[in-house]
Amino acid sequence: MLRFNLRQIEAFRAVISAGNMTQAGEVLGITQPAISRLIRDLEEEYGLQLFVRKAGRIEPTKDAFALHAEVERCYGELEQMVKFATDLGSFRRKRLRIASIVGHSYFLLPEIIKLFHAQCPDVTISLFSGTSPQVVEHIERGQSDIGLALLPLDVHGVTIQEMPETCLVTVLPKGHALCALDEIKPGDLADVPLLLISESSLMRKRLLQAFKDAAVAPNVILDSTYTGPICSLVASGMGVSIMDVLTARAYADLEIEIRPFAPNIPCELKLVLPATQALSQPAKIFLDILRATRHAEE
């Protein structure tokens, strides 16, 4: 198997460009005998005669001109690749792409993004809002740099890191009879119309398990991929909801009341990061701000 020797090709290019081996050696910082040896090895390895030696002068052969044309084409492509890699690195240094579940896009990230922008004003920020599975897909496909989602720890194809836990709370219309209770349990919600997050949510699955453990059949009259509209519907008196405390507090100015839900169901916000791609400097800075803010809220 023939092996490509870059040093031989460099020597060949230098000789073609300089017109003699002495000047080619000066360009590469090596001696004329070393240049001659590299050219000889190249000719022997590939069975070519690249130069005709005449009275101390060398003349390129047709094979030399043909090889030189191909070498220059390849070097041109290599330069394009280097430029692409440079531009790609510059793009990653100047852009931050975030994917988040919808609620946290509204109620957690704006302040974090504002703090980040103050620290990195030259970085362009992109924010994608969607479901937890969509957030994972964005990170796995390289479409976003940082993700925030409600997930278990055993998600494949990405790296999952834990964030401080919050809990689920009950959201009731103001003046509802259950507002008299200090905390709400599944048994208190028997036959009560419920408005819940969609069935694909990990939060919903854990909530339904709590009802099952209490031998209570939940009366779900509406589900939504996003909890924001649910708060407005609860305020209108349509029913009761159980959701993450962050969203509930964001809508506290509506005609609603918030009570703890028992048993305690953790709302496990997770950082979703690429499994193989190293984090860019903007991503590292953003994560530092996010963690500092979350810990300050505990």
C-alpha positions as CSV (number, residue, x, y, z in Angstrom):
1,M,0.0,0.0,0.0
2,L,1.4,3.4,-1.1
3,R,1.6,6.1,1.6
4,F,1.1,9.8,0.8
5,N,4.2,11.7,2.1
6,L,3.3,15.4,2.5
7,R,6.9,16.4,2.9
8,Q,7.7,15.0,-0.6
9,I,4.8,16.9,-2.1
10,E,5.9,20.1,-0.4
11,A,9.4,19.6,-1.9
12,F,7.9,18.9,-5.3
13,R,5.8,22.1,-5.2
14,A,8.8,24.2,-4.1
15,V,11.0,22.9,-6.9
16,I,8.4,23.6,-9.5
17,S,7.9,27.1,-8.1
18,A,11.5,27.9,-7.7
19,G,12.8,26.3,-10.8
20,N,15.8,24.6,-9.0
21,M,16.4,22.5,-5.9
22,T,18.8,25.0,-4.2
23,Q,16.2,27.8,-4.0
24,A,13.5,25.2,-3.2
25,G,15.6,24.1,-0.2
26,E,15.9,27.7,1.0
27,V,12.1,28.2,0.8
28,L,11.5,25.1,2.9
29,G,14.5,25.7,5.2
30,I,16.4,22.5,4.3
31,T,19.5,21.7,2.3
32,Q,19.6,21.1,-1.4
33,P,20.7,17.4,-0.9
34,A,17.6,16.9,1.3
35,I,15.4,18.3,-1.4
36,S,17.0,16.0,-4.0
37,R,16.4,13.1,-1.8
38,L,12.7,13.9,-1.2
39,I,12.2,14.3,-5.0
40,R,14.0,11.0,-5.7
41,D,12.0,9.2,-3.1
42,L,8.8,10.6,-4.6
43,E,9.7,9.4,-8.1
44,E,10.7,5.9,-6.8
45,E,7.6,5.5,-4.7
46,Y,5.2,6.3,-7.5
47,G,7.3,5.1,-10.5
48,L,7.5,8.5,-12.0
49,Q,10.2,10.7,-13.7
50,L,9.3,14.2,-12.7
51,F,12.5,16.0,-13.7
52,V,15.1,15.7,-16.4
53,R,18.5,16.7,-15.2
54,K,20.7,18.5,-17.8
55,A,24.1,20.0,-17.0
56,G,23.1,21.0,-13.5
57,R,19.7,22.2,-14.5
58,I,16.3,20.4,-14.1
59,E,13.3,20.5,-16.4
60,P,9.9,19.3,-15.4
61,T,8.5,16.4,-17.4
62,K,4.9,16.1,-18.7
63,D,4.2,13.9,-15.6
64,A,5.5,16.7,-13.4
65,F,3.2,19.2,-14.9
66,A,0.2,16.8,-14.7
67,L,1.0,16.0,-11.0
68,H,1.5,19.7,-10.2
69,A,-1.9,20.6,-11.6
70,E,-3.5,17.9,-9.4
71,V,-1.5,19.0,-6.3
72,E,-2.5,22.6,-6.7
73,R,-6.2,21.5,-7.0
74,C,-5.9,19.5,-3.8
75,Y,-4.1,22.4,-2.0
76,G,-6.9,24.7,-3.1
77,E,-9.5,22.3,-1.6
78,L,-7.4,22.1,1.6
79,E,-7.4,25.9,1.9
80,Q,-11.1,25.9,1.4
81,M,-11.4,23.3,4.2
82,V,-9.2,25.4,6.5
83,K,-11.3,28.5,5.7
84,F,-14.5,26.5,6.4
85,A,-13.2,25.2,9.7
86,T,-12.1,28.8,10.7
87,D,-15.5,30.2,9.8
88,L,-17.2,27.4,11.6
89,G,-15.2,28.1,14.7
90,S,-15.9,31.8,14.4
91,F,-19.7,31.1,14.0
92,R,-19.7,29.0,17.1
93,R,-17.9,31.7,19.1
94,K,-20.4,34.4,18.0
95,R,-23.7,32.5,18.2
96,L,-25.6,30.8,20.9
97,R,-28.5,28.5,20.1
98,I,-30.9,27.6,23.0
99,A,-33.7,25.1,22.9
100,S,-36.2,25.1,25.8
101,I,-39.6,23.9,26.8
102,V,-42.1,26.6,26.3
103,G,-42.9,27.6,29.9
104,H,-39.2,28.1,30.8
105,S,-38.8,30.1,27.5
106,Y,-41.3,32.6,28.9
107,F,-40.6,32.6,32.7
108,L,-37.0,31.5,33.3
109,L,-34.9,32.4,30.3
110,P,-35.6,36.1,29.5
111,E,-33.7,37.3,32.6
112,I,-30.9,34.8,31.9
113,I,-30.7,35.9,28.3
114,K,-30.6,39.6,29.3
115,L,-27.7,39.0,31.7
116,F,-25.9,37.0,29.1
117,H,-26.3,39.7,26.5
118,A,-24.9,42.3,28.8
119,Q,-21.8,40.1,29.3
120,C,-21.5,39.0,25.6
121,P,-23.1,41.8,23.5
122,D,-21.5,40.6,20.2
123,V,-23.1,37.1,20.4
124,T,-26.2,36.5,18.4
125,I,-28.8,34.4,20.4
126,S,-31.4,32.0,18.9
127,L,-34.2,30.6,21.0
128,F,-36.3,27.6,20.1
129,S,-39.3,26.7,22.2
130,G,-41.0,23.3,22.1
131,T,-41.7,20.1,23.9
132,S,-39.1,18.2,25.9
133,P,-38.7,15.6,23.1
134,Q,-38.2,18.4,20.6
135,V,-35.6,20.0,22.8
136,V,-33.7,16.7,22.9
137,E,-34.0,16.3,19.1
138,H,-32.6,19.8,18.6
139,I,-29.5,19.0,20.7
140,E,-29.0,15.6,19.2
141,R,-29.1,16.9,15.7
142,G,-26.7,19.8,16.4
143,Q,-29.4,22.4,15.9
144,S,-29.0,23.9,19.3
145,D,-26.1,24.2,21.8
146,I,-28.0,24.1,25.1
147,G,-31.3,22.6,26.0
148,L,-33.7,22.9,28.9
149,A,-36.3,20.1,29.4
150,L,-38.2,18.0,31.9
151,L,-36.6,14.6,31.5
152,P,-35.5,11.5,33.3
153,L,-31.8,10.9,33.5
154,D,-31.7,7.9,31.1
155,V,-32.1,9.8,27.8
156,H,-29.8,8.5,25.0
157,G,-27.9,10.5,22.4
158,V,-27.3,13.6,24.5
159,T,-25.7,14.5,27.8
160,I,-28.1,15.2,30.7
161,Q,-27.2,17.3,33.7
162,E,-29.4,18.0,36.7
163,M,-30.6,21.4,37.8
164,P,-32.2,22.4,41.2
165,E,-35.6,20.7,41.6
166,T,-38.9,22.5,42.0
167,C,-42.3,20.8,42.6
168,L,-45.8,20.7,41.2
169,V,-48.5,22.8,42.7
170,T,-52.3,23.0,42.4
171,V,-53.8,26.0,40.6
172,L,-57.4,26.8,41.6
173,P,-59.9,29.5,40.6
174,K,-59.9,32.2,43.2
175,G,-62.6,31.5,45.8
176,H,-62.8,27.7,44.9
177,A,-63.9,25.5,47.8
178,L,-60.6,23.7,47.8
179,C,-58.7,27.0,48.5
180,A,-59.7,26.4,52.2
181,L,-57.1,23.5,52.3
182,D,-53.4,24.1,53.0
183,E,-52.5,21.4,50.5
184,I,-54.3,19.5,47.8
185,K,-54.2,15.7,47.5
186,P,-55.6,13.4,44.7
187,G,-58.5,12.4,46.9
188,D,-59.5,16.1,47.2
189,L,-59.8,16.2,43.4
190,A,-62.1,13.3,42.8
191,D,-64.6,14.3,40.1
192,V,-63.1,17.8,40.0
193,P,-62.6,19.0,36.3
194,L,-58.9,18.9,35.7
195,L,-56.8,20.8,33.0
196,L,-53.4,19.2,32.6
197,I,-50.3,19.2,30.6
198,S,-50.3,16.8,27.6
199,E,-49.9,13.1,28.0
200,S,-46.4,13.0,26.4
201,S,-45.1,15.0,29.3
202,L,-43.0,13.3,32.1
203,M,-44.8,15.6,34.5
204,R,-48.2,14.3,33.4
205,K,-47.1,10.7,33.7
206,R,-45.9,11.1,37.3
207,L,-49.0,13.0,38.2
208,L,-51.3,10.3,36.8
209,Q,-49.2,7.7,38.8
210,A,-50.0,9.7,42.0
211,F,-53.7,9.5,41.2
212,K,-53.4,5.8,40.5
213,D,-51.6,5.2,43.8
214,A,-54.4,7.0,45.6
215,A,-57.0,5.0,43.7
216,V,-58.6,8.1,42.3
217,A,-59.6,8.4,38.6
218,P,-58.7,12.0,37.4
219,N,-61.5,13.8,35.6
220,V,-59.3,15.4,32.8
221,I,-61.5,17.6,30.6
222,L,-58.6,19.3,28.7
223,D,-54.9,18.8,28.1
224,S,-52.4,21.2,26.5
225,T,-48.8,21.1,25.3
226,Y,-48.2,24.3,27.2
227,T,-49.4,25.2,30.7
228,G,-49.8,29.0,30.1
229,P,-53.3,28.8,28.5
230,I,-54.3,26.5,31.3
231,C,-53.8,29.2,33.9
232,S,-56.1,31.5,32.0
233,L,-58.8,28.8,31.8
234,V,-58.5,28.0,35.5
235,A,-58.9,31.7,36.2
236,S,-62.1,31.6,34.2
237,G,-63.5,28.9,36.5
238,M,-63.3,26.1,34.0
239,G,-61.4,23.7,36.3
240,V,-58.4,23.0,38.4
241,S,-54.8,22.3,37.3
242,I,-51.6,20.9,38.7
243,M,-48.4,22.3,37.1
244,D,-44.9,23.4,37.7
245,V,-44.6,26.2,40.3
246,L,-42.6,28.5,37.9
247,T,-45.5,28.8,35.5
248,A,-48.1,29.0,38.2
249,R,-46.3,32.0,39.9
250,A,-45.9,33.7,36.6
251,Y,-49.7,33.9,36.3
252,A,-50.3,34.7,39.9
253,D,-51.8,38.1,38.9
254,L,-54.8,36.3,37.4
255,E,-57.9,35.2,39.4
256,I,-56.1,32.1,40.7
257,E,-54.8,30.7,43.9
258,I,-51.8,28.3,44.4
259,R,-51.6,25.5,46.9
260,P,-49.0,22.8,47.4
261,F,-49.8,19.4,45.9
262,A,-49.2,16.2,47.8
263,P,-47.5,13.8,47.4
264,N,-44.6,15.9,46.4
265,I,-43.8,15.4,42.7
266,P,-40.5,16.9,41.6
267,C,-40.4,19.0,38.5
268,E,-36.9,18.0,37.3
269,L,-35.6,20.6,34.9
270,K,-32.6,19.1,33.1
271,L,-29.8,20.6,31.1
272,V,-29.6,18.9,27.7
273,L,-26.1,19.1,26.1
274,P,-24.4,17.6,23.1
275,A,-22.9,14.2,23.7
276,T,-19.9,14.7,21.5
277,Q,-19.6,18.4,20.6
278,A,-17.5,20.5,23.0
279,L,-19.3,23.5,24.4
280,S,-18.5,26.9,22.8
281,Q,-17.3,29.7,25.1
282,P,-20.7,31.5,24.8
283,A,-22.4,28.3,25.9
284,K,-20.1,28.0,28.9
285,I,-20.8,31.6,29.9
286,F,-24.5,31.1,29.5
287,L,-24.5,28.0,31.7
288,D,-22.6,29.8,34.4
289,I,-25.2,32.6,34.5
290,L,-28.1,30.1,34.4
291,R,-26.7,28.0,37.3
292,A,-25.8,31.0,39.4
293,T,-29.4,32.4,38.9
294,R,-31.1,29.1,39.7
295,H,-29.0,28.6,42.9
296,A,-29.8,32.1,44.0
297,E,-33.5,31.3,43.8
298,E,-33.3,28.3,46.0
